[in-house]
């Protein structure tokens, strides 16, 4: 792969620490969610992954929409990232909820979402590793 861009971030003290990007744009307090025994006083890796995946998938959807000459610029993507026990460790699963504009019919919308799932770097990175469900709303 020829890299077009490389993001760099450093996290200290794991889930109860801080995450900072090399350019300083991201500087977040991290905290364990209350449902996992923490105090919830900060963001967590699953939220960050969800935000990145939703944004990336939205861009991929825009790309395939433009290629098909279908306006999906008002689409919204919500990523739900879950963490749970998996064997001796932990695993992730994702639900991507895609809200398409009313002007896009169901069949066209399904095709565009499936194409975006083939184009999106997050989808490509997770394919075969974690369950990703696509839901069109």
ROBA-337130 format. One record per residue: residue number from 1; residue in one letter; x, y, z of N, C-alpha, C in turn. Coordinates in pm, 1 decimal, always signed. Layout:
BEGIN
@k=NUM&r=A&n.u=X&n.v=Y&n.w=Z&ca.u=X&ca.v=Y&ca.w=Z&c.u=X&c.v=Y&c.w=Z .
...
This chain:
BEGIN
@k=1&r=X&n.u=+84.0&n.v=-117.9&n.w=+0.0&ca.u=+0.0&ca.v=+0.0&ca.w=+0.0&c.u=+88.6&c.v=+124.3&c.w=+0.0 .
@k=2&r=X&n.u=+53.5&n.v=+221.6&n.w=-80.3&ca.u=+119.6&ca.v=+351.5&ca.w=-77.9&c.u=+36.7&c.v=+442.6&c.w=+11.3 .
@k=3&r=X&n.u=+91.2&n.v=+479.6&n.w=+125.6&ca.u=+17.5&ca.v=+561.2&ca.w=+222.3&c.u=-7.7&c.v=+701.6&c.w=+167.6 .
@k=4&r=X&n.u=-131.9&n.v=+745.2&n.w=+177.0&ca.u=-168.9&ca.v=+882.0&ca.w=+140.8&c.u=-157.5&c.v=+973.9&c.w=+261.7 .
@k=5&r=X&n.u=-170.5&n.v=+916.3&n.w=+380.4&ca.u=-168.2&ca.v=+991.8&ca.w=+505.2&c.u=-141.4&c.v=+893.9&c.w=+617.9 .
@k=6&r=X&n.u=-70.6&n.v=+938.2&n.w=+718.6&ca.u=-46.8&ca.v=+856.8&ca.w=+837.3&c.u=-84.0&c.v=+937.7&c.w=+960.3 .
@k=7&r=X&n.u=-178.8&n.v=+886.4&n.w=+1037.6&ca.u=-217.3&ca.v=+950.0&ca.w=+1163.5&c.u=-131.2&c.v=+890.0&c.w=+1273.9 .
@k=8&r=X&n.u=-93.6&n.v=+973.5&n.w=+1369.4&ca.u=-11.8&ca.v=+927.4&ca.w=+1481.0&c.u=-74.7&c.v=+976.1&c.w=+1610.7 .
@k=9&r=X&n.u=-95.8&n.v=+884.0&n.w=+1703.1&ca.u=-150.2&ca.v=+919.7&ca.w=+1834.0&c.u=-82.2&c.v=+833.0&c.w=+1939.8 .
@k=10&r=X&n.u=-71.5&n.v=+889.3&n.w=+2058.1&ca.u=-10.6&ca.v=+818.7&ca.w=+2170.1&c.u=-110.6&c.v=+813.9&c.w=+2284.8 .
@k=11&r=X&n.u=-124.3&n.v=+694.4&n.w=+2343.9&ca.u=-209.7&ca.v=+677.9&ca.w=+2461.7&c.u=-121.4&c.v=+636.1&c.w=+2579.0 .
@k=12&r=X&n.u=-147.7&n.v=+693.7&n.w=+2693.1&ca.u=-75.9&ca.v=+657.9&ca.w=+2814.9&c.u=-175.1&c.v=+606.7&c.w=+2918.9 .
@k=13&r=X&n.u=-133.9&n.v=+512.6&n.w=+2998.6&ca.u=-213.1&ca.v=+456.5&ca.w=+3108.1&c.u=-340.2&c.v=+387.4&c.w=+3060.2 .
@k=14&r=X&n.u=-339.1&n.v=+332.6&n.w=+2940.2&ca.u=-450.7&ca.v=+252.5&ca.w=+2889.9&c.u=-583.5&c.v=+325.1&c.w=+2891.4 .
@k=15&r=X&n.u=-687.9&n.v=+253.6&n.w=+2932.3&ca.u=-824.2&ca.v=+306.1&ca.w=+2930.7&c.u=-847.3&c.v=+416.7&c.w=+3032.5 .
@k=16&r=X&n.u=-757.8&n.v=+432.5&n.w=+3127.8&ca.u=-773.0&ca.v=+535.8&ca.w=+3230.5&c.u=-668.6&c.v=+645.1&c.w=+3214.6 .
@k=17&r=X&n.u=-627.7&n.v=+669.8&n.w=+3092.1&ca.u=-520.2&ca.v=+765.9&ca.w=+3068.7&c.u=-560.2&c.v=+881.5&c.w=+2979.9 .
@k=18&r=X&n.u=-475.7&n.v=+905.9&n.w=+2883.6&ca.u=-493.4&ca.v=+1018.8&ca.w=+2794.4&c.u=-451.1&c.v=+975.2&c.w=+2654.3 .
@k=19&r=X&n.u=-520.3&n.v=+1026.2&n.w=+2552.3&ca.u=-484.1&ca.v=+1001.9&ca.w=+2412.7&c.u=-459.0&c.v=+1136.4&c.w=+2346.0 .
@k=20&r=X&n.u=-344.7&n.v=+1146.8&n.w=+2279.1&ca.u=-304.9&ca.v=+1272.5&ca.w=+2216.1&c.u=-253.0&c.v=+1243.1&c.w=+2076.0 .
@k=21&r=X&n.u=-302.7&n.v=+1319.1&n.w=+1977.6&ca.u=-251.3&ca.v=+1304.8&ca.w=+1841.1&c.u=-122.4&c.v=+1384.6&c.w=+1827.8 .
@k=22&r=X&n.u=-40.2&n.v=+1346.1&n.w=+1731.7&ca.u=+90.5&ca.v=+1410.2&ca.w=+1715.0&c.u=+79.1&c.v=+1558.5&c.w=+1681.6 .
@k=23&r=X&n.u=-32.5&n.v=+1599.5&n.w=+1621.5&ca.u=-51.5&ca.v=+1741.0&ca.w=+1588.8&c.u=-125.1&c.v=+1817.1&c.w=+1699.3 .
@k=24&r=X&n.u=-164.7&n.v=+1746.9&n.w=+1806.3&ca.u=-231.8&ca.v=+1810.8&ca.w=+1918.8&c.u=-380.1&c.v=+1837.0&c.w=+1899.2 .
@k=25&r=X&n.u=-435.3&n.v=+1804.7&n.w=+1782.6&ca.u=-577.5&ca.v=+1829.1&ca.w=+1758.0&c.u=-663.1&c.v=+1743.3&c.w=+1851.3 .
@k=26&r=X&n.u=-620.7&n.v=+1619.8&n.w=+1872.2&ca.u=-690.0&ca.v=+1532.5&ca.w=+1967.6&c.u=-608.3&c.v=+1529.7&c.w=+2096.0 .
@k=27&r=X&n.u=-674.7&n.v=+1560.7&n.w=+2205.5&ca.u=-613.1&ca.v=+1553.6&ca.w=+2337.9&c.u=-725.7&c.v=+1518.6&c.w=+2434.6 .
@k=28&r=X&n.u=-745.5&n.v=+1389.2&n.w=+2456.7&ca.u=-862.1&ca.v=+1340.5&ca.w=+2529.1&c.u=-827.0&c.v=+1267.7&c.w=+2657.2 .
@k=29&r=X&n.u=-903.5&n.v=+1295.6&n.w=+2759.4&ca.u=-899.7&ca.v=+1214.6&ca.w=+2880.7&c.u=-973.8&c.v=+1084.6&c.w=+2850.3 .
@k=30&r=X&n.u=-915.3&n.v=+973.1&n.w=+2885.3&ca.u=-978.8&ca.v=+843.8&ca.w=+2865.8&c.u=-1033.4&c.v=+793.8&c.w=+2998.9 .
@k=31&r=X&n.u=-1141.0&n.v=+719.4&n.w=+2991.1&ca.u=-1200.7&ca.v=+663.5&ca.w=+3111.9&c.u=-1274.8&c.v=+535.6&c.w=+3081.3 .
@k=32&r=X&n.u=-1276.0&n.v=+448.2&n.w=+3177.7&ca.u=-1347.3&ca.v=+321.9&ca.w=+3162.8&c.u=-1497.4&c.v=+348.8&c.w=+3178.2 .
@k=33&r=X&n.u=-1580.4&n.v=+294.3&n.w=+3086.9&ca.u=-1725.4&ca.v=+313.4&ca.w=+3098.4&c.u=-1777.5&c.v=+257.8&c.w=+3230.7 .
@k=34&r=X&n.u=-1882.7&n.v=+317.9&n.w=+3281.5&ca.u=-1940.0&ca.v=+272.1&ca.w=+3407.9&c.u=-1988.1&c.v=+127.2&c.w=+3399.2 .
@k=35&r=X&n.u=-2035.7&n.v=+85.5&n.w=+3280.3&ca.u=-2083.4&ca.v=-52.0&ca.w=+3264.2&c.u=-1970.8&c.v=-153.9&c.w=+3271.7 .
@k=36&r=X&n.u=-1845.9&n.v=-105.1&n.w=+3264.6&ca.u=-1729.8&ca.v=-192.9&ca.w=+3275.3&c.u=-1656.5&c.v=-170.5&c.w=+3408.0 .
@k=37&r=X&n.u=-1722.1&n.v=-100.1&n.w=+3500.2&ca.u=-1663.4&ca.v=-81.7&ca.w=+3632.0&c.u=-1587.0&c.v=+47.4&c.w=+3652.0 .
@k=38&r=X&n.u=-1587.1&n.v=+134.3&n.w=+3552.5&ca.u=-1515.6&ca.v=+261.2&ca.w=+3564.7&c.u=-1607.6&c.v=+373.6&c.w=+3608.8 .
@k=39&r=X&n.u=-1549.8&n.v=+492.8&n.w=+3611.7&ca.u=-1628.7&ca.v=+608.9&ca.w=+3652.4&c.u=-1687.2&c.v=+684.5&c.w=+3532.5 .
@k=40&r=X&n.u=-1653.9&n.v=+643.4&n.w=+3411.0&ca.u=-1709.1&ca.v=+706.5&ca.w=+3291.6&c.u=-1661.4&c.v=+848.7&c.w=+3268.5 .
@k=41&r=X&n.u=-1554.1&n.v=+888.8&n.w=+3334.3&ca.u=-1504.1&ca.v=+1026.3&ca.w=+3326.3&c.u=-1404.7&c.v=+1043.6&c.w=+3212.3 .
@k=42&r=X&n.u=-1446.5&n.v=+1015.4&n.w=+3093.4&ca.u=-1360.9&ca.v=+1034.1&ca.w=+2976.7&c.u=-1412.6&c.v=+950.3&c.w=+2862.1 .
@k=43&r=X&n.u=-1353.5&n.v=+970.9&n.w=+2747.2&ca.u=-1390.3&ca.v=+891.7&ca.w=+2630.5&c.u=-1326.3&c.v=+753.7&c.w=+2644.2 .
@k=44&r=X&n.u=-1361.5&n.v=+663.7&n.w=+2554.9&ca.u=-1302.2&ca.v=+530.9&ca.w=+2558.5&c.u=-1272.5&c.v=+484.8&c.w=+2415.8 .
@k=45&r=X&n.u=-1189.6&n.v=+382.1&n.w=+2400.5&ca.u=-1151.1&ca.v=+337.3&ca.w=+2266.6&c.u=-1267.9&c.v=+300.8&c.w=+2176.2 .
@k=46&r=X&n.u=-1374.4&n.v=+245.7&n.w=+2234.1&ca.u=-1489.2&ca.v=+207.3&ca.w=+2151.4&c.u=-1559.4&c.v=+329.9&c.w=+2093.7 .
@k=47&r=X&n.u=-1570.0&n.v=+437.4&n.w=+2172.3&ca.u=-1628.4&ca.v=+562.0&ca.w=+2120.4&c.u=-1542.9&c.v=+619.0&c.w=+2007.8 .
@k=48&r=X&n.u=-1412.3&n.v=+615.9&n.w=+2027.1&ca.u=-1321.9&ca.v=+669.8&ca.w=+1925.3&c.u=-1328.9&c.v=+587.3&c.w=+1797.5 .
@k=49&r=X&n.u=-1334.0&n.v=+455.9&n.w=+1812.0&ca.u=-1347.1&ca.v=+367.4&ca.w=+1696.5&c.u=-1479.6&c.v=+391.8&c.w=+1625.6 .
@k=50&r=X&n.u=-1587.7&n.v=+407.3&n.w=+1703.0&ca.u=-1719.6&ca.v=+432.8&ca.w=+1645.1&c.u=-1720.2&c.v=+563.5&c.w=+1565.4 .
@k=51&r=X&n.u=-1661.8&n.v=+667.8&n.w=+1621.1&ca.u=-1657.7&ca.v=+797.1&ca.w=+1551.5&c.u=-1578.3&c.v=+787.1&c.w=+1421.9 .
@k=52&r=X&n.u=-1463.9&n.v=+721.9&n.w=+1428.2&ca.u=-1381.5&ca.v=+706.5&ca.w=+1308.3&c.u=-1449.6&c.v=+623.1&c.w=+1201.4 .
@k=53&r=X&n.u=-1509.8&n.v=+512.4&n.w=+1243.5&ca.u=-1575.8&ca.v=+423.7&ca.w=+1146.7&c.u=-1694.5&c.v=+495.3&c.w=+1082.7 .
@k=54&r=X&n.u=-1775.7&n.v=+564.2&n.w=+1162.2&ca.u=-1892.0&ca.v=+635.4&ca.w=+1107.7&c.u=-1849.7&c.v=+740.8&c.w=+1005.8 .
@k=55&r=X&n.u=-1747.0&n.v=+817.6&n.w=+1039.5&ca.u=-1699.7&ca.v=+922.5&ca.w=+948.0&c.u=-1641.9&c.v=+862.7&c.w=+820.5 .
@k=56&r=X&n.u=-1562.2&n.v=+758.7&n.w=+834.8&ca.u=-1499.5&ca.v=+695.9&ca.w=+719.2&c.u=-1604.7&c.v=+632.3&c.w=+628.2 .
@k=57&r=X&n.u=-1701.7&n.v=+562.6&n.w=+687.8&ca.u=-1805.8&ca.v=+498.2&ca.w=+608.8&c.u=-1889.3&c.v=+603.8&c.w=+535.9 .
@k=58&r=X&n.u=-1916.9&n.v=+715.6&n.w=+602.6&ca.u=-1990.3&ca.v=+824.0&ca.w=+538.2&c.u=-1916.2&c.v=+878.3&c.w=+416.6 .
@k=59&r=X&n.u=-1785.0&n.v=+890.5&n.w=+427.3&ca.u=-1705.1&ca.v=+936.0&ca.w=+312.6&c.u=-1707.0&c.v=+834.4&c.w=+199.8 .
@k=60&r=X&n.u=-1697.5&n.v=+705.2&n.w=+234.6&ca.u=-1702.2&ca.v=+600.1&ca.w=+132.9&c.u=-1838.9&c.v=+600.8&c.w=+62.5 .
@k=61&r=X&n.u=-1945.3&n.v=+622.1&n.w=+139.6&ca.u=-2079.6&ca.v=+628.9&ca.w=+82.2&c.u=-2089.7&c.v=+747.7&c.w=-13.8 .
@k=62&r=X&n.u=-2033.4&n.v=+860.9&n.w=+24.6&ca.u=-2032.7&ca.v=+977.3&ca.w=-63.9&c.u=-1958.4&c.v=+949.9&c.w=-193.4 .
@k=63&r=X&n.u=-1846.7&n.v=+879.4&n.w=-183.8&ca.u=-1767.0&ca.v=+845.5&ca.w=-301.7&c.u=-1845.3&c.v=+757.4&c.w=-398.6 .
@k=64&r=X&n.u=-1906.4&n.v=+651.5&n.w=-347.7&ca.u=-1981.1&ca.v=+562.6&ca.w=-437.3&c.u=-2108.6&c.v=+631.0&c.w=-486.2 .
@k=65&r=X&n.u=-2167.3&n.v=+716.5&n.w=-404.6&ca.u=-2285.2&ca.v=+791.5&ca.w=-447.8&c.u=-2252.4&c.v=+884.0&c.w=-564.5 .
@k=66&r=X&n.u=-2141.5&n.v=+957.2&n.w=-552.3&ca.u=-2101.0&ca.v=+1046.8&ca.w=-662.7&c.u=-2073.0&c.v=+967.4&c.w=-789.3 .
@k=67&r=X&n.u=-2009.4&n.v=+853.2&n.w=-775.2&ca.u=-1978.8&ca.v=+768.8&ca.w=-890.1&c.u=-2106.5&c.v=+720.6&c.w=-958.6 .
@k=68&r=X&n.u=-2210.4&n.v=+692.5&n.w=-879.5&ca.u=-2339.2&ca.v=+646.7&ca.w=-933.5&c.u=-2432.2&c.v=+762.8&c.w=-968.0 .
@k=69&r=X&n.u=-2384.9&n.v=+885.0&n.w=-944.9&ca.u=-2464.4&ca.v=+1005.4&ca.w=-968.5&c.u=-2592.3&c.v=+1007.3&c.w=-883.8 .
@k=70&r=X&n.u=-2576.1&n.v=+965.4&n.w=-757.1&ca.u=-2685.3&ca.v=+966.3&ca.w=-660.2&c.u=-2642.1&c.v=+1055.2&c.w=-544.9 .
@k=71&r=X&n.u=-2723.3&n.v=+1154.9&n.w=-512.5&ca.u=-2688.8&ca.v=+1248.7&ca.w=-405.7&c.u=-2719.0&c.v=+1187.6&c.w=-268.9 .
@k=72&r=X&n.u=-2614.1&n.v=+1154.2&n.w=-197.2&ca.u=-2627.8&ca.v=+1101.0&ca.w=-60.9&c.u=-2559.5&c.v=+1194.2&c.w=+39.3 .
@k=73&r=X&n.u=-2543.7&n.v=+1319.9&n.w=+0.2&ca.u=-2471.0&ca.v=+1415.0&ca.w=+84.9&c.u=-2539.5&c.v=+1439.4&c.w=+219.0 .
@k=74&r=X&n.u=-2669.9&n.v=+1413.7&n.w=+227.6&ca.u=-2741.1&ca.v=+1431.8&ca.w=+354.6&c.u=-2753.6&c.v=+1302.4&c.w=+435.0 .
@k=75&r=X&n.u=-2680.9&n.v=+1198.8&n.w=+395.0&ca.u=-2684.8&ca.v=+1072.6&ca.w=+468.4&c.u=-2617.2&c.v=+1089.4&c.w=+604.1 .
@k=76&r=X&n.u=-2660.2&n.v=+1009.8&n.w=+699.7&ca.u=-2597.6&ca.v=+1007.3&ca.w=+832.3&c.u=-2560.9&c.v=+863.5&c.w=+864.7 .
@k=77&r=X&n.u=-2442.5&n.v=+843.5&n.w=+920.5&ca.u=-2397.4&ca.v=+709.9&ca.w=+958.8&c.u=-2372.7&c.v=+708.8&c.w=+1108.9 .
@k=78&r=X&n.u=-2433.6&n.v=+614.1&n.w=+1177.2&ca.u=-2413.0&ca.v=+594.3&ca.w=+1320.2&c.u=-2347.3&c.v=+458.8&c.w=+1338.7 .
@k=79&r=X&n.u=-2233.6&n.v=+455.9&n.w=+1404.6&ca.u=-2165.2&ca.v=+330.0&ca.w=+1432.9&c.u=-2184.6&c.v=+295.4&c.w=+1579.7 .
@k=80&r=X&n.u=-2229.8&n.v=+174.3&n.w=+1604.1&ca.u=-2244.3&ca.v=+122.0&ca.w=+1739.6&c.u=-2137.3&c.v=+15.3&c.w=+1757.8 .
@k=81&r=X&n.u=-2038.8&n.v=+44.0&n.w=+1839.5&ca.u=-1928.1&ca.v=-49.1&ca.w=+1862.9&c.u=-1946.1&c.v=-110.8&c.w=+2001.2 .
@k=82&r=X&n.u=-1956.2&n.v=-242.2&n.w=+2004.2&ca.u=-1973.0&ca.v=-315.0&ca.w=+2129.6&c.u=-1846.9&c.v=-393.5&c.w=+2160.8 .
@k=83&r=X&n.u=-1815.2&n.v=-403.9&n.w=+2289.7&ca.u=-1703.9&ca.v=-485.2&ca.w=+2336.0&c.u=-1760.2&c.v=-590.6&c.w=+2431.4 .
@k=84&r=X&n.u=-1706.1&n.v=-709.3&n.w=+2423.5&ca.u=-1751.2&ca.v=-816.0&ca.w=+2511.7&c.u=-1649.7&c.v=-927.1&c.w=+2520.1 .
@k=85&r=X&n.u=-1673.3&n.v=-1016.6&n.w=+2611.6&ca.u=-1584.9&ca.v=-1132.3&ca.w=+2627.9&c.u=-1589.1&c.v=-1218.3&c.w=+2502.7 .
@k=86&r=X&n.u=-1471.1&n.v=-1265.9&n.w=+2463.9&ca.u=-1457.5&ca.v=-1354.7&ca.w=+2348.1&c.u=-1346.0&c.v=-1452.2&c.w=+2381.3 .
@k=87&r=X&n.u=-1383.4&n.v=-1572.4&n.w=+2413.8&ca.u=-1282.9&ca.v=-1669.3&ca.w=+2455.8&c.u=-1214.7&c.v=-1622.4&c.w=+2583.3 .
@k=88&r=X&n.u=-1083.0&n.v=-1623.8&n.w=+2582.8&ca.u=-1005.0&ca.v=-1579.8&ca.w=+2698.9&c.u=-987.8&c.v=-1428.1&c.w=+2703.0 .
@k=89&r=X&n.u=-1020.0&n.v=-1361.7&n.w=+2593.6&ca.u=-1000.1&ca.v=-1216.9&ca.w=+2585.1&c.u=-1128.7&c.v=-1142.2&c.w=+2557.8 .
@k=90&r=X&n.u=-1116.8&n.v=-1040.2&n.w=+2475.3&ca.u=-1229.7&ca.v=-954.9&ca.w=+2441.9&c.u=-1240.5&c.v=-941.5&c.w=+2290.5 .
@k=91&r=X&n.u=-1360.5&n.v=-912.2&n.w=+2243.2&ca.u=-1383.6&ca.v=-890.8&ca.w=+2101.2&c.u=-1475.6&c.v=-772.2&c.w=+2079.9 .
@k=92&r=X&n.u=-1485.1&n.v=-730.6&n.w=+1956.3&ca.u=-1569.7&ca.v=-618.1&ca.w=+1917.0&c.u=-1673.5&c.v=-663.8&c.w=+1816.2 .
@k=93&r=X&n.u=-1783.2&n.v=-590.8&n.w=+1810.7&ca.u=-1880.1&ca.v=-604.4&ca.w=+1702.2&c.u=-1929.8&c.v=-464.7&c.w=+1669.3 .
@k=94&r=X&n.u=-1978.9&n.v=-449.6&n.w=+1546.6&ca.u=-2022.0&ca.v=-318.3&ca.w=+1499.4&c.u=-2156.8&c.v=-329.2&c.w=+1428.8 .
@k=95&r=X&n.u=-2243.1&n.v=-232.5&n.w=+1456.2&ca.u=-2363.8&ca.v=-212.2&ca.w=+1377.3&c.u=-2349.0&c.v=-74.4&c.w=+1313.7 .
@k=96&r=X&n.u=-2357.2&n.v=-69.3&n.w=+1181.8&ca.u=-2355.4&ca.v=+58.6&ca.w=+1110.0&c.u=-2497.9&c.v=+90.0&c.w=+1068.3 .
@k=97&r=X&n.u=-2552.6&n.v=+197.8&n.w=+1123.0&ca.u=-2687.7&ca.v=+242.2&ca.w=+1087.8&c.u=-2674.6&c.v=+358.0&c.w=+989.7 .
@k=98&r=X&n.u=-2725.2&n.v=+337.7&n.w=+869.0&ca.u=-2712.8&ca.v=+437.3&ca.w=+762.6&c.u=-2849.9&c.v=+495.2&c.w=+734.5 .
@k=99&r=X&n.u=-2863.0&n.v=+624.3&n.w=+757.0&ca.u=-2987.0&ca.v=+695.4&ca.w=+727.1&c.u=-2967.1&c.v=+769.1&c.w=+595.4 .
@k=100&r=X&n.u=-3036.9&n.v=+723.1&n.w=+493.2&ca.u=-3023.6&ca.v=+781.6&ca.w=+359.5&c.u=-3130.6&c.v=+887.7&c.w=+337.2 .
@k=101&r=X&n.u=-3103.6&n.v=+981.3&n.w=+247.5&ca.u=-3205.8&ca.v=+1081.3&ca.w=+214.2&c.u=-3330.9&c.v=+1013.3&c.w=+157.0 .
@k=102&r=X&n.u=-3445.6&n.v=+1074.3&n.w=+179.0&ca.u=-3571.9&ca.v=+1020.2&ca.w=+129.0&c.u=-3573.1&c.v=+1005.1&c.w=-22.8 .
@k=103&r=X&n.u=-3490.7&n.v=+1083.2&n.w=-91.5&ca.u=-3487.8&ca.v=+1079.4&ca.w=-237.8&c.u=-3421.5&c.v=+952.7&c.w=-293.2 .
@k=104&r=X&n.u=-3356.7&n.v=+873.6&n.w=-207.9&ca.u=-3288.6&ca.v=+751.4&ca.w=-252.3&c.u=-3379.9&c.v=+631.7&c.w=-225.7 .
@k=105&r=X&n.u=-3415.6&n.v=+559.1&n.w=-333.4&ca.u=-3504.1&ca.v=+443.1&ca.w=-316.9&c.u=-3428.8&c.v=+328.9&c.w=-247.3 .
@k=106&r=X&n.u=-3505.7&n.v=+236.2&n.w=-192.7&ca.u=-3449.9&ca.v=+129.5&ca.w=-108.4&c.u=-3346.8&c.v=+43.8&c.w=-182.0 .
@k=107&r=X&n.u=-3374.7&n.v=+4.8&n.w=-304.5&ca.u=-3283.0&ca.v=-82.0&ca.w=-379.0&c.u=-3151.1&c.v=-9.7&c.w=-408.7 .
@k=108&r=X&n.u=-3162.3&n.v=+114.8&n.w=-455.6&ca.u=-3041.1&ca.v=+193.2&ca.w=-483.2&c.u=-2961.9&c.v=+215.3&c.w=-354.8 .
@k=109&r=X&n.u=-3032.3&n.v=+246.9&n.w=-247.4&ca.u=-2966.6&ca.v=+269.5&ca.w=-119.3&c.u=-2891.3&c.v=+147.2&c.w=-72.2 .
@k=110&r=X&n.u=-2953.2&n.v=+30.2&n.w=-81.0&ca.u=-2888.6&ca.v=-95.4&ca.w=-38.9&c.u=-2761.0&c.v=-118.6&c.w=-120.6 .
@k=111&r=X&n.u=-2769.7&n.v=-98.2&n.w=-252.4&ca.u=-2652.2&ca.v=-118.3&ca.w=-338.3&c.u=-2539.4&c.v=-22.8&c.w=-300.4 .
@k=112&r=X&n.u=-2573.6&n.v=+104.2&n.w=-276.4&ca.u=-2470.8&ca.v=+201.8&ca.w=-241.4&c.u=-2405.5&c.v=+169.2&c.w=-107.5 .
@k=113&r=X&n.u=-2486.0&n.v=+127.5&n.w=-9.9&ca.u=-2431.4&ca.v=+93.0&ca.w=+121.7&c.u=-2339.4&c.v=-28.8&c.w=+110.1 .
@k=114&r=X&n.u=-2380.3&n.v=-127.8&n.w=+32.4&ca.u=-2296.0&ca.v=-246.2&ca.w=+13.9&c.u=-2167.0&c.v=-211.0&c.w=-60.1 .
@k=115&r=X&n.u=-2173.9&n.v=-121.4&n.w=-158.7&ca.u=-2052.9&ca.v=-77.1&ca.w=-228.4&c.u=-1961.3&c.v=+0.8&c.w=-133.5 .
@k=116&r=X&n.u=-2020.7&n.v=+86.5&n.w=-50.8&ca.u=-1941.1&ca.v=+163.0&ca.w=+45.2&c.u=-1870.1&c.v=+68.4&c.w=+141.2 .
@k=117&r=X&n.u=-1935.1&n.v=-41.0&n.w=+176.4&ca.u=-1875.3&ca.v=-139.6&ca.w=+267.1&c.u=-1754.4&c.v=-207.4&c.w=+202.9 .
@k=118&r=X&n.u=-1750.5&n.v=-212.5&n.w=+71.4&ca.u=-1635.8&ca.v=-268.9&ca.w=+0.0&c.u=-1522.1&c.v=-167.0&c.w=-14.2 .
@k=119&r=X&n.u=-1555.5&n.v=-39.3&n.w=-12.6&ca.u=-1458.5&ca.v=+67.9&ca.w=-34.2&c.u=-1398.2&c.v=+120.1&c.w=+95.9 .
@k=120&r=X&n.u=-1476.3&n.v=+125.8&n.w=+201.5&ca.u=-1435.8&ca.v=+187.2&ca.w=+328.2&c.u=-1314.2&c.v=+116.3&c.w=+389.3 .
@k=121&r=X&n.u=-1208.6&n.v=+189.7&n.w=+421.8&ca.u=-1090.1&ca.v=+128.2&ca.w=+483.4&c.u=-1119.8&c.v=+59.9&c.w=+617.0 .
@k=122&r=X&n.u=-1209.6&n.v=+114.6&n.w=+696.5&ca.u=-1245.0&ca.v=+50.0&ca.w=+823.5&c.u=-1314.6&c.v=-83.1&c.w=+797.1 .
@k=123&r=X&n.u=-1404.6&n.v=-85.8&n.w=+698.7&ca.u=-1472.0&ca.v=-210.8&ca.w=+663.9&c.u=-1371.2&c.v=-314.0&c.w=+614.9 .
@k=124&r=X&n.u=-1277.1&n.v=-269.1&n.w=+533.8&ca.u=-1175.2&ca.v=-360.8&ca.w=+482.7&c.u=-1084.9&c.v=-411.6&c.w=+594.9 .
@k=125&r=X&n.u=-1054.5&n.v=-326.6&n.w=+692.4&ca.u=-968.1&ca.v=-367.4&ca.w=+803.9&c.u=-1038.5&c.v=-465.7&c.w=+896.9 .
@k=126&r=X&n.u=-1170.1&n.v=-453.1&n.w=+910.2&ca.u=-1242.5&ca.v=-537.3&ca.w=+1004.9&c.u=-1300.1&c.v=-663.3&c.w=+940.7 .
@k=127&r=X&n.u=-1309.4&n.v=-665.3&n.w=+809.3&ca.u=-1372.8&ca.v=-778.8&ca.w=+739.9&c.u=-1303.4&c.v=-909.4&c.w=+777.0 .
@k=128&r=X&n.u=-1384.3&n.v=-1004.8&n.w=+822.9&ca.u=-1330.8&ca.v=-1134.2&ca.w=+861.1&c.u=-1277.2&c.v=-1137.4&c.w=+1003.5 .
@k=129&r=X&n.u=-1268.7&n.v=-1020.9&n.w=+1068.2&ca.u=-1216.2&ca.v=-1013.2&ca.w=+1204.2&c.u=-1325.7&c.v=-990.5&c.w=+1307.5 .
@k=130&r=X&n.u=-1421.8&n.v=-905.4&n.w=+1274.0&ca.u=-1531.7&ca.v=-876.8&ca.w=+1365.7&c.u=-1661.9&c.v=-871.9&c.w=+1286.2 .
@k=131&r=X&n.u=-1771.4&n.v=-896.1&n.w=+1355.0&ca.u=-1902.5&ca.v=-887.9&ca.w=+1290.0&c.u=-1939.4&c.v=-742.0&c.w=+1267.0 .
@k=132&r=X&n.u=-1978.3&n.v=-710.5&n.w=+1144.1&ca.u=-2027.3&ca.v=-577.0&ca.w=+1109.6&c.u=-2163.1&c.v=-594.8&c.w=+1042.3 .
@k=133&r=X&n.u=-2267.0&n.v=-541.8&n.w=+1105.3&ca.u=-2401.6&ca.v=-547.5&ca.w=+1048.9&c.u=-2436.4&c.v=-412.2&c.w=+988.7 .
@k=134&r=X&n.u=-2489.1&n.v=-415.7&n.w=+867.1&ca.u=-2534.0&ca.v=-293.2&ca.w=+799.4&c.u=-2684.7&c.v=-282.1&c.w=+812.4 .
@k=135&r=X&n.u=-2731.6&n.v=-167.1&n.w=+863.3&ca.u=-2873.5&ca.v=-141.9&ca.w=+879.8&c.u=-2906.3&c.v=-12.3&c.w=+807.4 .
@k=136&r=X&n.u=-3000.9&n.v=-18.0&n.w=+715.8&ca.u=-3042.0&ca.v=+102.0&ca.w=+642.9&c.u=-3173.3&c.v=+150.3&c.w=+703.8 .
@k=137&r=X&n.u=-3173.2&n.v=+275.2&n.w=+746.1&ca.u=-3291.8&ca.v=+330.8&ca.w=+812.0&c.u=-3355.4&c.v=+439.1&c.w=+728.6 .
